[in-house]
């Protein structure tokens, strides 16, 4: 039996794939757009929590989707 728990997404590529962004832009996404990812002591692999990434992408959707289209979508 294999136990698989998605506690943390690790690496710029995996994080950016999860939210549909270019991994080369991760620093800008974190700094300018508030992508909830971090590196320990400012270096090493990027890390993010799946639930934080989901909240962030929903926030991005809500910022850029016209209000009439948002009314029937889950928040």
Backbone as a printed PyTorch tensor [residue, N CA C, xyz], in Angstrom:
tensor([[[  0.8430,  -1.1850,   0.0000],
         [  0.0000,   0.0000,   0.0000],
         [  0.8850,   1.2430,   0.0000]],

        [[  0.6510,   2.1020,  -0.9520],
         [  1.4490,   3.3240,  -1.0650],
         [  0.6820,   4.4980,  -0.4770]],

        [[  1.3270,   5.2340,   0.3980],
         [  0.7200,   6.4090,   1.0040],
         [  1.2540,   7.6430,   0.2940]],

        [[  0.3510,   8.4420,  -0.2470],
         [  0.7580,   9.6540,  -0.9570],
         [ -0.0120,  10.8230,  -0.3740]],

        [[  0.7070,  11.7730,   0.1990],
         [  0.0670,  12.9410,   0.7830],
         [  0.6280,  14.1860,   0.1110]],

        [[ -0.2510,  15.0040,  -0.4170],
         [  0.1740,  16.2510,  -1.0370],
         [  0.2080,  17.3500,   0.0210]],

        [[  1.2290,  17.3110,   0.8540],
         [  1.3720,  18.3020,   1.9130],
         [  2.0380,  19.5540,   1.3690]],

        [[  3.0290,  19.3750,   0.5010],
         [  3.8110,  20.5000,  -0.0020],
         [  4.1690,  20.2530,  -1.4630]],

        [[  4.0550,  21.2970,  -2.2610],
         [  4.5050,  21.2430,  -3.6530],
         [  5.9170,  21.8050,  -3.6520]],

        [[  6.8630,  21.0720,  -4.2400],
         [  8.2680,  21.4830,  -4.1780],
         [  8.8180,  21.7120,  -5.5790]],

        [[  9.4810,  22.8450,  -5.7510],
         [ 10.1320,  23.1840,  -7.0070],
         [  9.3330,  24.1910,  -7.8170]],

        [[ 10.0540,  25.1070,  -8.4420],
         [  9.4110,  26.1520,  -9.2410],
         [  8.5570,  25.5590, -10.3530]],

        [[  9.0500,  24.5240, -10.9960],
         [  8.3070,  23.9180, -12.1020],
         [  6.9690,  23.3540, -11.6270]],

        [[  6.9760,  22.5800, -10.5490],
         [  5.7440,  21.9680, -10.0410],
         [  4.7550,  23.0250,  -9.5550]],

        [[  5.2610,  24.0360,  -8.8710],
         [  4.3950,  25.1040,  -8.3670],
         [  3.7530,  25.8470,  -9.5280]],

        [[  4.5600,  26.2270, -10.5010],
         [  4.0400,  26.9940, -11.6300],
         [  3.1210,  26.1560, -12.5130]],

        [[  3.4060,  24.8830, -12.6640],
         [  2.4960,  24.0130, -13.4110],
         [  1.1380,  23.9480, -12.7240]],

        [[  1.1330,  23.9500, -11.4000],
         [ -0.1190,  23.8750, -10.6460],
         [ -1.0080,  25.0920, -10.8820]],

        [[ -0.3980,  26.2420, -11.1680],
         [ -1.1900,  27.4660, -11.3570],
         [ -1.1340,  27.9980, -12.7850]],

        [[ -0.5450,  27.2310, -13.6880],
         [ -0.5320,  27.6110, -15.0990],
         [  0.3820,  28.7700, -15.4430]],

        [[  1.5030,  28.8640, -14.7700],
         [  2.4540,  29.9510, -15.0170],
         [  3.8040,  29.3930, -15.4500]],

        [[  4.6560,  30.2800, -15.9540],
         [  5.9940,  29.9290, -16.4100],
         [  6.9480,  29.8710, -15.2130]],

        [[  7.6270,  28.7520, -14.9990],
         [  8.5450,  28.6490, -13.8550],
         [  9.6590,  29.6920, -13.8600]],

        [[ 10.0150,  30.1960, -15.0190],
         [ 11.0580,  31.2260, -15.0870],
         [ 10.5890,  32.5370, -14.4600]],

        [[  9.2840,  32.6660, -14.2390],
         [  8.7180,  33.8960, -13.6880],
         [  8.3990,  33.7970, -12.1960]],

        [[  8.8400,  32.7410, -11.5250],
         [  8.4070,  32.5250, -10.1400],
         [  8.7970,  33.6710,  -9.2060]],

        [[  9.9670,  34.2490,  -9.3670],
         [ 10.3720,  35.3560,  -8.4890],
         [  9.4170,  36.5320,  -8.6640]],

        [[  9.1030,  36.8800,  -9.8980],
         [  8.1630,  37.9750, -10.1660],
         [  6.7680,  37.6530,  -9.6350]],

        [[  6.3340,  36.4150,  -9.8100],
         [  5.0110,  36.0150,  -9.3290],
         [  4.9170,  36.1450,  -7.8120]],

        [[  5.9550,  35.7340,  -7.1150],
         [  5.9740,  35.8380,  -5.6550],
         [  6.0540,  37.2980,  -5.2340]],

        [[  6.9830,  38.0270,  -5.8020],
         [  7.2390,  39.4150,  -5.4060],
         [  6.1030,  40.3560,  -5.7950]],

        [[  5.6460,  40.2740,  -7.0470],
         [  4.7000,  41.2620,  -7.5620],
         [  3.2380,  40.8370,  -7.4940]],

        [[  2.9800,  39.5360,  -7.5590],
         [  1.5900,  39.0750,  -7.6120],
         [  1.1760,  38.2730,  -6.3840]],

        [[  2.0860,  38.1350,  -5.4280],
         [  1.7300,  37.4900,  -4.1720],
         [  1.5650,  35.9840,  -4.2190]],

        [[  2.2000,  35.3280,  -5.1980],
         [  2.1480,  33.8690,  -5.2360],
         [  2.6700,  33.3370,  -3.9000]],

        [[  1.8950,  32.5040,  -3.2070],
         [  2.2910,  32.0480,  -1.8710],
         [  3.3130,  30.9080,  -1.9040]],

        [[  4.5320,  31.2480,  -2.2590],
         [  5.6220,  30.2720,  -2.3110],
         [  6.8200,  30.8760,  -1.5850]],

        [[  7.6820,  30.0170,  -1.0850],
         [  8.8420,  30.4960,  -0.3310],
         [ 10.0280,  29.5610,  -0.5140]],

        [[ 11.1890,  30.0870,  -0.1550],
         [ 12.4240,  29.2970,  -0.0990],
         [ 12.9910,  29.4520,   1.3060]],

        [[ 13.4920,  28.3820,   1.8660],
         [ 14.0740,  28.4540,   3.2090],
         [ 15.2990,  29.3500,   3.1880]],

        [[ 15.3110,  30.3030,   4.0690],
         [ 16.4290,  31.2540,   4.1860],
         [ 16.7390,  31.9340,   2.8560]],

        [[ 15.7360,  32.0370,   1.9860],
         [ 15.9150,  32.7330,   0.7170],
         [ 16.6680,  31.9640,  -0.3430]],

        [[ 16.9380,  30.6740,  -0.1020],
         [ 17.6400,  29.8790,  -1.1120],
         [ 17.0890,  28.4550,  -1.1060]],

        [[ 17.5540,  27.6630,  -2.0440],
         [ 17.0780,  26.2900,  -2.1430],
         [ 15.8120,  26.1870,  -2.9750]],

        [[ 15.1350,  25.0700,  -2.8500],
         [ 13.9330,  24.8100,  -3.6410],
         [ 12.7550,  25.6580,  -3.1740]],

        [[ 11.9500,  26.0660,  -4.1350],
         [ 10.7050,  26.7500,  -3.8290],
         [  9.7290,  25.7390,  -3.2580]],

        [[  8.8720,  26.1890,  -2.3430],
         [  7.8600,  25.3340,  -1.7320],
         [  6.5500,  26.1100,  -1.6380]],

        [[  5.4470,  25.3650,  -1.6920],
         [  4.1270,  25.9800,  -1.5470],
         [  3.1470,  24.9250,  -1.0640]],

        [[  2.1190,  25.3710,  -0.3870],
         [  1.0630,  24.4700,   0.0590],
         [ -0.0430,  24.4470,  -0.9940]],

        [[ -0.5470,  23.2610,  -1.3400],
         [ -1.5840,  23.1630,  -2.3720],
         [ -2.7970,  24.0420,  -2.0890]],

        [[ -3.2440,  24.0950,  -0.8350],
         [ -4.4250,  24.9070,  -0.5230],
         [ -4.1490,  26.3950,  -0.7150]],

        [[ -2.9090,  26.8400,  -0.4640],
         [ -2.5470,  28.2410,  -0.7040],
         [ -2.5440,  28.5460,  -2.1970]],

        [[ -2.0340,  27.6110,  -2.9970],
         [ -2.0170,  27.8100,  -4.4490],
         [ -3.4340,  27.8790,  -4.9960]],

        [[ -4.3170,  27.0390,  -4.4810],
         [ -5.7100,  27.0680,  -4.9350],
         [ -6.3560,  28.4080,  -4.5970]],

        [[ -6.1360,  28.8960,  -3.3710],
         [ -6.6850,  30.2030,  -2.9880],
         [ -6.1380,  31.3100,  -3.8870]],

        [[ -4.8480,  31.2430,  -4.1940],
         [ -4.2210,  32.2730,  -5.0200],
         [ -4.8050,  32.2740,  -6.4250]],

        [[ -4.9640,  31.0890,  -7.0320],
         [ -5.4710,  31.0440,  -8.4010],
         [ -6.9350,  31.4710,  -8.4440]],

        [[ -7.7170,  31.1530,  -7.4130],
         [ -9.1020,  31.6320,  -7.3520],
         [ -9.1340,  33.1500,  -7.2260]],

        [[ -8.2230,  33.7050,  -6.4480],
         [ -8.1260,  35.1560,  -6.3120],
         [ -7.7740,  35.8050,  -7.6460]],

        [[ -6.8290,  35.2090,  -8.3720],
         [ -6.4660,  35.7240,  -9.6930],
         [ -7.6680,  35.6810, -10.6320]],

        [[ -8.3960,  34.5640, -10.6110],
         [ -9.5960,  34.4440, -11.4440],
         [-10.5920,  35.5460, -11.0980]],

        [[-10.8410,  35.7480,  -9.8190],
         [-11.8300,  36.7310,  -9.3970],
         [-11.4170,  38.1580,  -9.7410]],

        [[-10.1230,  38.4310,  -9.7690],
         [ -9.6450,  39.7680, -10.1380],
         [ -9.8340,  40.0590, -11.6180]],

        [[ -9.7640,  39.0330, -12.4460],
         [ -9.7310,  39.2530, -13.8890],
         [-10.9760,  38.7960, -14.6320]],

        [[-11.8860,  38.1300, -13.9430],
         [-13.1080,  37.6630, -14.5700],
         [-14.2140,  38.6740, -14.2890]],

        [[-14.9610,  39.1020, -15.3150],
         [-16.0380,  40.0720, -15.0860],
         [-17.0520,  39.5520, -14.0610]],

        [[-17.5950,  40.4500, -13.2720],
         [-18.5320,  40.1090, -12.1980],
         [-19.6830,  39.2040, -12.6400]],

        [[-20.3570,  39.4750, -13.7570],
         [-21.4810,  38.5980, -14.1370],
         [-21.0660,  37.1340, -14.3160]],

        [[-19.8520,  36.8920, -14.7670],
         [-19.3870,  35.5220, -14.9610],
         [-18.9880,  34.8580, -13.6450]],

        [[-18.6520,  35.6650, -12.6280],
         [-18.1980,  35.1430, -11.3390],
         [-19.3360,  34.6890, -10.4420]],

        [[-20.5330,  35.2010, -10.6560],
         [-21.6320,  34.9960,  -9.7140],
         [-21.9580,  33.5320,  -9.4540]],

        [[-21.8530,  32.6890, -10.4500],
         [-22.2390,  31.2920, -10.2890],
         [-21.0600,  30.3620, -10.0130]],

        [[-19.8710,  30.9070,  -9.8200],
         [-18.6830,  30.0780,  -9.5980],
         [-18.4170,  29.8860,  -8.1120]],

        [[-17.8610,  28.7460,  -7.7360],
         [-17.4960,  28.5490,  -6.3210],
         [-16.3790,  29.5020,  -5.9210]],

        [[-16.4420,  29.9730,  -4.7180],
         [-15.4240,  30.8930,  -4.1970],
         [-14.4810,  30.0910,  -3.4100]]])
